[in-house]
Amino acid sequence: MAVALIGAGGRTGSLVLEQARRRGWPVRALVRSAGKLADGDALKVVVGDSRDSAAIDEVLVAPGGGPGTKVGTKVGAVICTLGMHDITVPATDFSDSVRAIVAGMQRHGVRRIVAVASAGALDHPEGGYRSQHGQAEVYRHVAAEHVRNFETLRASGLDWTLMCPLTLVGDIPASAAGSTASAGSVQWLYEDLPAGSGETGYADLARVMCDLLAERASYGKRVGIVSFRAGTGTGTSTGTGTSKKSSAP
Ligand SMILES: NC(=O)c1ccc[n+]([C@@H]2O[C@H](COP(=O)([O-])OP(=O)(O)OC[C@H]3O[C@@H](n4cnc5c(N)ncnc54)[C@H](OP(=O)(O)O)[C@@H]3O)[C@@H](O)[C@H]2O)c1
């Protein structure tokens, strides 16, 4: 079955798309601007705004079919890599989008979603969210949106997983599952943040999102995720369990 990728034109979204291609998953991708992506062998592009229920319907259900998808069939899962347009301005576009996606999934009976927030949406050991404890002022609005999205997913009744990375960086290549610290590695934990790194590679985030898509143990969980550059860190690429190779949902 196909995967709906919402935010496919962004930095994380384009790397998730690359992962999906490698795994042979048919993708229905929502992008806001025409020309960002073109239809391909296993890719159907839907142009629209993620707050718009008609656009969400079109990405979740293939009205005219599409690569790897029969007419009228719905996707098996959703990956959401949306972000805020401008994090310096208070806005609710992002959380409005996540509410629209959840409502669309509920309308069409699509149960599985893996989405991105930030480490600020994890619980702080002293209570509240991590973003409420000394986070830089510039991240205030986006952190509030990430928390709203967590609360929307938690109340949704869906099989959700919410990725909670630290600062995202583009210059760390994706670590292979089981790769060693000398080669660079990624670590993730359910409901907590692995220690020892202050950054997360976009490529690691995209790979682990795809790895977790079919991982039932990740349902209803926030996932703290960090990357270690080659020659740093202390261990091998790990999760809370073994990061399995995933098949199409
Ligand atoms: N940067 C960091 O250090 C960091 C750290 C932790 C967490 N995060 C979070 O990680 C997530 C992914 O980050 P990223 O850097 O991959 O984001 P990004 O490159 O900005 O991509 C976000 C995508 O969402 C799309 N989008 C936004 N609003 C939309 C709407 N209403 N309808 C359709 N598409 C819409 C954007 O489309 P357009 O291209 O048309 O604008 C863009 O393609 C974000 O939620 C971010 O807050 C970031």
The ligand as a MOL file (V3000), in Angstrom:
LIG
                    3D

  0  0  0     0  0            999 V3000
M  V30 BEGIN CTAB
M  V30 COUNTS 48 52 0 0 0
M  V30 BEGIN ATOM
M  V30 1 N 15.5110 22.9760 12.0850 0
M  V30 2 C 15.7420 22.4110 13.2660 0
M  V30 3 O 16.8260 22.5070 13.8420 0
M  V30 4 C 14.6430 21.5930 13.9040 0
M  V30 5 C 14.8860 20.9990 15.1270 0
M  V30 6 C 13.9080 20.1860 15.6920 0
M  V30 7 C 12.6990 20.0120 15.0230 0
M  V30 8 N 12.4750 20.6450 13.8190 0 CHG=1
M  V30 9 C 11.1990 20.3950 13.1420 0
M  V30 10 O 11.3870 19.4310 12.1260 0
M  V30 11 C 10.3340 19.5590 11.1760 0
M  V30 12 C 10.8870 19.4140 9.7780 0
M  V30 13 O 11.8480 20.4340 9.5470 0
M  V30 14 P 12.3710 20.7490 8.0860 0
M  V30 15 O 13.5970 21.5680 8.2530 0
M  V30 16 O 12.4140 19.5100 7.2640 0 CHG=-1
M  V30 17 O 11.1840 21.6780 7.5410 0
M  V30 18 P 11.0970 22.4350 6.1350 0
M  V30 19 O 12.2870 22.1580 5.2790 0
M  V30 20 O 10.7430 23.8650 6.4290 0
M  V30 21 O 9.8540 21.7040 5.4600 0
M  V30 22 C 8.5570 21.9030 5.9000 0
M  V30 23 C 7.6530 21.6860 4.7080 0
M  V30 24 O 6.3090 21.8970 5.1420 0
M  V30 25 C 5.6340 22.5190 4.0790 0
M  V30 26 N 4.4410 23.2140 4.5540 0
M  V30 27 C 4.3530 24.0940 5.5830 0
M  V30 28 N 3.0850 24.5240 5.7040 0
M  V30 29 C 2.3730 23.9010 4.7320 0
M  V30 30 C 1.0200 23.9310 4.3470 0
M  V30 31 N 0.1240 24.7060 4.9950 0
M  V30 32 N 0.6160 23.1570 3.3050 0
M  V30 33 C 1.5090 22.3610 2.6460 0
M  V30 34 N 2.8190 22.2930 2.9700 0
M  V30 35 C 3.2360 23.0640 3.9910 0
M  V30 36 C 6.6300 23.4930 3.5110 0
M  V30 37 O 6.2230 23.8460 2.2150 0
M  V30 38 P 6.8500 25.1250 1.4580 0
M  V30 39 O 8.1700 24.6280 0.9630 0
M  V30 40 O 5.8570 25.3950 0.3960 0
M  V30 41 O 6.9570 26.2150 2.5030 0
M  V30 42 C 7.9060 22.6720 3.5530 0
M  V30 43 O 8.0960 21.9470 2.3650 0
M  V30 44 C 9.6630 20.8890 11.4610 0
M  V30 45 O 8.4500 20.6650 12.1280 0
M  V30 46 C 10.6410 21.5820 12.3920 0
M  V30 47 O 9.9970 22.4910 13.2630 0
M  V30 48 C 13.4330 21.4110 13.2510 0
M  V30 END ATOM
M  V30 BEGIN BOND
M  V30 1 1 1 2
M  V30 2 2 2 3
M  V30 3 1 2 4
M  V30 4 1 4 5
M  V30 5 2 4 48
M  V30 6 2 5 6
M  V30 7 1 6 7
M  V30 8 2 7 8
M  V30 9 1 8 9
M  V30 10 1 8 48
M  V30 11 1 9 10
M  V30 12 1 9 46
M  V30 13 1 10 11
M  V30 14 1 11 12
M  V30 15 1 11 44
M  V30 16 1 12 13
M  V30 17 1 13 14
M  V30 18 2 14 15
M  V30 19 1 14 16
M  V30 20 1 14 17
M  V30 21 1 17 18
M  V30 22 2 18 19
M  V30 23 1 18 20
M  V30 24 1 18 21
M  V30 25 1 21 22
M  V30 26 1 22 23
M  V30 27 1 23 24
M  V30 28 1 23 42
M  V30 29 1 24 25
M  V30 30 1 25 26
M  V30 31 1 25 36
M  V30 32 1 26 27
M  V30 33 1 26 35
M  V30 34 2 27 28
M  V30 35 1 28 29
M  V30 36 1 29 30
M  V30 37 2 29 35
M  V30 38 1 30 31
M  V30 39 2 30 32
M  V30 40 1 32 33
M  V30 41 2 33 34
M  V30 42 1 34 35
M  V30 43 1 36 37
M  V30 44 1 36 42
M  V30 45 1 37 38
M  V30 46 2 38 39
M  V30 47 1 38 40
M  V30 48 1 38 41
M  V30 49 1 42 43
M  V30 50 1 44 45
M  V30 51 1 44 46
M  V30 52 1 46 47
M  V30 END BOND
M  V30 END CTAB
M  END
